[in-house]
């Protein structure tokens, strides 16, 4: 579908540009409005003449698709608005809301089609099938298939949930119209009126797929785990700077595509000059903004890299926790000595699926350290993996 990008979107390769992204959405919206309105008009005319509830419902479905395309167009227009006093993080999440609205519209259409199909089963009407029926359905399947491929291509180009929802809707229409075509053939050839039953099958498929799409559309609005490839890219870039020896507590806030705000803790040797370390952090933050358009906020964590005893204790704790659960990891490991005991203070990152509590981990560590000549107390905080 590269030709469609060239045809509809100026500077189509520069998808990092918010204006180019908006043009993708606006082009897809206008194309959807025009094509779906034409399909609705033709199907409605043939369906009314032939007394086919399935074809009429399919026409109404196309009309709703035109409305969904209008919502998509408005959503991309609103999401391209710059940040303002009330919305300092921008308006890109409008695109997520658009995807949610389109998904809800698909669900409502499925329910309405189910109702009308059940009524047609209870009180069936004679259905007229002629050459116009076949022509309209054939053209509709081809048109919807083209729509699906275009929306899917555009959604992949700009990673758009709204366009992905539109592509799924077009896929549903291809399946629905194919079922209508098969139903028409059976009615025409065998003389068996399965119009209502075919409508029930189509509506159930639409309802199930719309529920799955609703779940997928709500996920970024609620806040979801960032893409593993993105997290790895951020960590790798931070660790590439001289003087950085570790990264943890990475949190990615997504306010829409290309609107990322990232928080992370960066470990540096404790003996580095404070002004030098501060300069390092500033440089990393500036580079992320200038090169990746990512707002990065870093917290500095000094690490004592010259204390052999501390390194040995940390390694022992890591090995114990690895035996307990390979998904556990630690950071901010510190040792605070005293006359009667020594505190080992650190954070433990526990996977969400783990049932371990801080007391469980401390009990295991106490047992493993009970024969040590020094009495150790364990002061730990539980972290969850945010990325």
C-alpha positions as CSV (number, residue, x, y, z in Angstrom):
1,X,0.0,0.0,0.0
2,X,3.0,2.3,-0.4
3,X,1.3,4.0,-3.4
4,X,-1.6,5.0,-1.0
5,X,0.9,6.7,1.3
6,X,2.4,8.6,-1.6
7,X,-1.0,9.5,-2.9
8,X,-2.6,10.7,0.3
9,X,0.2,11.8,2.6
10,X,2.8,14.5,1.9
11,X,6.2,13.6,3.2
12,X,4.8,10.2,4.2
13,X,8.2,8.8,5.4
14,X,8.6,11.4,8.1
15,X,6.3,9.7,10.6
16,X,8.0,11.3,13.6
17,X,6.6,14.7,12.5
18,X,3.2,15.3,14.3
19,X,1.9,17.0,11.2
20,X,2.7,14.0,9.0
21,X,1.0,11.7,11.6
22,X,-2.1,13.9,11.5
23,X,-2.2,13.8,7.7
24,X,-2.2,10.0,7.9
25,X,-5.3,10.1,10.2
26,X,-7.1,12.8,8.2
27,X,-6.5,11.1,4.9
28,X,-7.8,7.7,6.3
29,X,-10.8,9.5,7.8
30,X,-11.8,11.3,4.6
31,X,-11.3,8.1,2.5
32,X,-13.5,6.2,5.0
33,X,-16.3,8.7,4.9
34,X,-16.5,8.9,1.1
35,X,-16.2,5.1,0.5
36,X,-18.5,4.0,3.2
37,X,-21.2,6.5,2.3
38,X,-21.2,5.2,-1.3
39,X,-21.4,1.6,-0.2
40,X,-24.2,2.4,2.2
41,X,-26.3,4.1,-0.5
42,X,-25.9,1.2,-3.0
43,X,-26.5,-1.6,-0.5
44,X,-29.5,0.2,1.0
45,X,-31.2,0.5,-2.4
46,X,-30.6,-3.1,-3.4
47,X,-31.5,-4.4,0.1
48,X,-34.8,-2.5,0.2
49,X,-35.8,-3.6,-3.3
50,X,-34.9,-7.2,-2.5
51,X,-36.4,-7.3,1.0
52,X,-33.1,-8.5,2.5
53,X,-32.7,-7.6,6.2
54,X,-29.1,-8.8,6.1
55,X,-28.2,-6.5,3.2
56,X,-30.0,-3.6,4.8
57,X,-28.2,-4.2,8.1
58,X,-25.0,-4.4,6.2
59,X,-25.8,-1.0,4.6
60,X,-26.5,0.5,8.0
61,X,-23.2,-0.9,9.2
62,X,-21.5,0.9,6.3
63,X,-23.2,4.1,7.4
64,X,-21.9,3.6,10.9
65,X,-18.5,3.1,9.4
66,X,-18.7,6.5,7.8
67,X,-19.5,7.9,11.2
68,X,-16.6,6.1,12.7
69,X,-14.4,7.5,10.0
70,X,-15.6,11.0,10.9
71,X,-14.8,10.3,14.5
72,X,-11.3,9.1,13.5
73,X,-10.8,12.3,11.5
74,X,-11.9,14.5,14.4
75,X,-9.7,12.5,16.8
76,X,-6.5,13.0,14.7
77,X,-7.3,16.7,14.3
78,X,-7.7,17.2,18.0
79,X,-4.7,15.0,18.9
80,X,-2.4,17.2,16.7
81,X,-3.2,20.3,18.9
82,X,-0.1,21.6,20.8
83,X,0.2,21.6,24.6
84,X,-1.6,24.3,26.5
85,X,-2.0,25.5,30.1
86,X,-4.8,23.0,30.9
87,X,-3.0,20.1,29.0
88,X,0.7,20.5,29.4
89,X,1.4,17.0,28.1
90,X,-0.4,17.6,24.8
91,X,-3.6,16.2,23.3
92,X,-2.3,13.0,21.6
93,X,-4.4,10.8,23.8
94,X,-7.5,11.9,21.8
95,X,-6.4,9.3,19.4
96,X,-6.8,6.6,22.0
97,X,-10.3,7.9,22.8
98,X,-11.1,7.8,19.1
99,X,-10.2,4.1,19.0
100,X,-12.4,3.5,22.0
101,X,-15.4,5.3,20.4
102,X,-15.0,3.3,17.1
103,X,-14.9,0.1,19.1
104,X,-18.1,1.0,20.9
105,X,-19.8,1.9,17.7
106,X,-18.9,-1.6,16.3
107,X,-20.4,-3.2,19.4
108,X,-23.7,-1.2,19.1
109,X,-24.0,-2.2,15.4
110,X,-23.5,-5.8,16.2
111,X,-26.2,-5.7,18.9
112,X,-28.6,-3.9,16.5
113,X,-27.9,-6.5,13.8
114,X,-28.5,-9.3,16.2
115,X,-31.9,-7.9,17.2
116,X,-33.1,-7.4,13.6
117,X,-31.8,-10.9,12.6
118,X,-33.7,-12.6,15.4
119,X,-36.9,-10.8,14.4
120,X,-36.3,-11.9,10.8
121,X,-36.0,-15.6,12.0
122,X,-39.3,-15.2,13.9
123,X,-41.1,-13.6,11.1
124,X,-39.2,-14.3,7.8
125,X,-39.9,-12.4,4.7
126,X,-39.3,-13.5,1.1
127,X,-35.9,-12.4,-0.2
128,X,-35.3,-11.4,-3.8
129,X,-31.8,-12.2,-5.2
130,X,-30.8,-10.9,-8.6
131,X,-27.7,-9.9,-10.5
132,X,-27.6,-6.5,-8.8
133,X,-27.3,-8.3,-5.5
134,X,-24.2,-10.2,-6.6
135,X,-22.6,-7.2,-8.2
136,X,-23.1,-5.0,-5.1
137,X,-21.9,-7.6,-2.7
138,X,-18.8,-8.4,-4.9
139,X,-17.9,-4.8,-5.2
140,X,-18.5,-4.2,-1.4
141,X,-16.1,-7.1,-0.5
142,X,-13.4,-5.8,-2.7
143,X,-13.8,-2.2,-1.4
144,X,-13.8,-3.3,2.2
145,X,-10.7,-5.4,1.6
146,X,-9.0,-2.4,0.1
147,X,-10.1,-0.3,3.1
148,X,-8.7,-2.9,5.6
149,X,-5.3,-3.1,3.9
150,X,-5.1,0.7,3.7
151,X,-6.0,1.3,7.4
152,X,-3.7,-1.6,8.5
153,X,-0.8,-0.1,6.5
154,X,-1.4,3.4,7.8
155,X,-1.8,2.1,11.4
156,X,1.6,0.3,11.2
157,X,3.3,3.3,9.6
158,X,2.3,5.5,12.6
159,X,1.6,2.9,15.3
160,X,-2.1,4.1,15.6
161,X,-4.6,2.2,17.7
162,X,-7.5,4.2,16.2
163,X,-6.5,3.1,12.6
164,X,-6.0,-0.4,13.8
165,X,-9.5,-0.4,15.2
166,X,-10.8,0.9,11.8
167,X,-8.9,-1.9,10.0
168,X,-10.5,-4.5,12.3
169,X,-13.9,-3.0,11.6
170,X,-13.2,-3.3,7.8
171,X,-12.1,-6.9,8.3
172,X,-15.4,-7.6,10.1
173,X,-17.3,-6.0,7.2
174,X,-15.4,-8.3,4.7
175,X,-16.5,-11.3,6.7
176,X,-20.0,-10.0,7.2
177,X,-20.6,-9.2,3.5
178,X,-19.1,-12.6,2.5
179,X,-21.6,-14.3,4.7
180,X,-24.4,-12.2,3.1
181,X,-23.1,-13.2,-0.3
182,X,-23.1,-16.9,0.6
183,X,-26.6,-16.5,2.1
184,X,-27.8,-14.9,-1.1
185,X,-26.4,-17.8,-3.2
186,X,-28.1,-20.4,-0.9
187,X,-31.4,-18.5,-1.1
188,X,-31.1,-18.1,-4.9
189,X,-30.0,-21.7,-5.7
190,X,-31.6,-23.8,-3.0
191,X,-34.6,-21.7,-2.2
192,X,-33.9,-21.9,1.5
193,X,-34.3,-18.6,3.3
194,X,-31.4,-18.4,5.8
195,X,-31.3,-14.6,5.7
196,X,-32.1,-14.2,9.4
197,X,-29.8,-17.0,10.6
198,X,-26.9,-15.6,8.5
199,X,-27.5,-12.2,10.1
200,X,-27.3,-13.8,13.6
201,X,-23.9,-15.4,12.7
202,X,-22.5,-12.1,11.4
203,X,-23.8,-10.1,14.4
204,X,-22.3,-12.6,16.9
205,X,-18.9,-12.4,15.2
206,X,-19.1,-8.5,15.2
207,X,-20.0,-8.4,18.9
208,X,-17.2,-10.8,20.0
209,X,-14.6,-9.0,17.9
210,X,-15.8,-5.6,19.2
211,X,-15.5,-6.6,22.8
212,X,-11.9,-7.7,22.2
213,X,-11.2,-4.5,20.4
214,X,-12.7,-2.5,23.3
215,X,-10.3,-4.2,25.7
216,X,-7.4,-3.4,23.4
217,X,-8.5,0.2,23.0
218,X,-8.8,0.8,26.7
219,X,-5.4,-0.5,27.6
220,X,-3.3,2.5,26.6
221,X,-5.9,4.8,28.3
222,X,-5.6,2.9,31.6
223,X,-1.8,2.8,31.3
224,X,0.1,-0.2,30.0
225,X,3.5,-1.7,30.2
226,X,5.8,-0.1,27.6
227,X,7.1,-2.0,24.6
228,X,10.1,-4.2,25.5
229,X,12.0,-3.0,22.5
230,X,11.5,0.7,23.5
231,X,12.6,-0.1,27.1
232,X,15.8,-1.9,25.9
233,X,16.5,1.1,23.6
234,X,16.3,3.6,26.4
235,X,18.4,1.5,28.8
236,X,21.0,0.8,26.2
237,X,21.4,4.4,25.3
238,X,21.7,5.5,29.0
239,X,24.3,2.8,29.7
240,X,26.3,3.9,26.6
241,X,27.5,7.1,28.4
242,X,30.9,6.9,30.2
243,X,30.4,7.1,33.9
244,X,27.0,5.3,34.0
245,X,27.2,1.9,35.6
246,X,23.6,0.9,36.0
247,X,19.9,1.9,35.4
248,X,16.9,0.9,37.4
249,X,13.4,2.2,38.4
250,X,12.6,3.0,34.7
251,X,9.1,4.3,34.2
252,X,7.7,5.3,30.8
253,X,4.6,7.6,30.7
254,X,2.9,7.5,27.3
255,X,0.7,10.6,26.6
256,X,0.1,9.4,23.0
257,X,2.3,8.3,20.1
258,X,5.6,10.2,20.1
259,X,4.7,11.8,23.4
260,X,6.9,10.0,25.9
261,X,8.0,11.1,29.4
262,X,10.6,8.8,31.0
263,X,11.8,8.6,34.6
264,X,14.9,6.5,35.6
265,X,17.5,6.1,38.3
266,X,21.1,6.2,37.0
267,X,23.9,4.7,39.0
268,X,27.3,6.3,39.0
269,X,30.5,5.7,41.1
270,X,30.2,7.4,44.5
271,X,33.7,8.9,44.3
272,X,32.8,10.9,41.1
273,X,32.8,14.7,41.6
274,X,29.2,15.9,42.2
275,X,29.3,18.6,39.6
276,X,30.7,16.2,37.0
277,X,27.9,13.7,37.8
278,X,25.3,16.5,37.5
279,X,26.8,17.5,34.1
280,X,26.6,13.9,32.9
281,X,22.9,13.7,33.9
282,X,22.1,17.0,32.1
283,X,23.8,15.8,28.9
284,X,21.9,12.5,28.9
285,X,18.6,14.4,29.4
286,X,19.3,16.9,26.6
287,X,20.5,14.2,24.2
288,X,17.2,12.2,24.7
289,X,15.2,15.3,23.9
290,X,17.2,16.4,20.9
291,X,17.7,13.0,19.4
292,X,14.6,11.0,20.4
293,X,12.0,13.7,21.3
294,X,11.7,12.0,24.7
295,X,11.4,14.0,28.0
296,X,13.8,12.2,30.3
297,X,14.0,12.9,34.1
298,X,16.9,11.2,35.8
299,X,17.6,10.6,39.5
300,X,21.3,10.2,40.5
301,X,22.2,7.1,42.6
302,X,25.8,7.0,43.9
303,X,27.3,3.5,44.2
304,X,30.3,2.6,46.3
305,X,32.4,0.6,43.8
306,X,35.5,0.3,45.9
307,X,34.1,-1.6,48.9
308,X,35.0,-5.3,48.4
309,X,32.9,-6.3,51.5
310,X,29.8,-4.5,50.1
311,X,30.3,-6.2,46.7
312,X,30.6,-9.6,48.3
313,X,27.5,-9.2,50.4
314,X,25.5,-7.9,47.4
315,X,26.5,-10.9,45.3
316,X,25.5,-13.3,48.1
317,X,22.1,-11.6,48.5
318,X,21.6,-11.8,44.7
319,X,22.4,-15.5,44.6
320,X,20.0,-16.2,47.5
321,X,17.2,-14.3,45.8
322,X,17.8,-16.0,42.5
323,X,17.3,-19.3,44.1
324,X,14.1,-18.1,45.7
325,X,12.7,-16.6,42.5
326,X,14.8,-16.0,39.3
327,X,12.5,-13.0,38.6
328,X,13.8,-11.1,41.6
329,X,16.4,-8.3,41.3
330,X,17.9,-5.7,43.6
331,X,19.3,-2.2,43.4
332,X,20.4,0.6,45.7
333,X,22.3,-1.8,47.9
334,X,23.9,-0.1,50.9
335,X,25.5,-1.2,54.2
336,X,25.1,0.8,57.4
337,X,27.4,-0.5,60.2
338,X,26.7,-0.4,63.9
339,X,28.1,-1.7,67.3
340,X,25.6,-4.6,67.6
341,X,24.5,-5.3,64.0
342,X,24.9,-4.1,60.4
343,X,21.9,-3.0,58.3
344,X,21.8,-4.1,54.7
345,X,19.4,-1.7,52.9
346,X,18.2,-2.3,49.4
347,X,15.2,-2.5,47.1
348,X,13.9,-5.7,45.7
349,X,12.1,-5.7,42.4
350,X,9.3,-8.4,42.5
351,X,7.3,-9.5,39.4
352,X,3.6,-8.7,39.6
353,X,2.7,-12.4,39.3
354,X,4.8,-13.2,42.4
355,X,3.1,-13.7,45.8
356,X,6.3,-13.0,47.8
357,X,6.1,-10.4,50.5
358,X,8.9,-8.4,52.1
359,X,8.6,-10.5,55.3
360,X,9.0,-13.7,53.2
361,X,12.2,-12.4,51.6
362,X,13.6,-11.2,54.9
363,X,13.0,-14.6,56.6
364,X,14.9,-16.4,53.8
365,X,17.8,-14.0,54.1
366,X,17.9,-14.2,57.9
367,X,18.1,-18.0,57.6
368,X,20.9,-17.9,55.0
369,X,22.9,-15.3,57.0
370,X,22.5,-16.9,60.4
371,X,26.0,-18.4,60.5
372,X,27.7,-15.2,59.6
373,X,30.0,-13.7,62.3
374,X,28.3,-10.3,61.9
375,X,24.6,-9.9,62.7
376,X,22.8,-8.5,59.7
377,X,19.4,-6.8,59.7
378,X,17.7,-6.5,56.3
379,X,15.8,-3.3,55.5
380,X,14.1,-3.7,52.2
381,X,11.5,-2.0,50.0
382,X,9.5,-3.8,47.5
383,X,9.4,-2.4,43.9
384,X,7.3,-3.6,41.0
385,X,8.6,-3.9,37.5
386,X,7.2,-0.9,35.7
387,X,8.9,-1.5,32.4
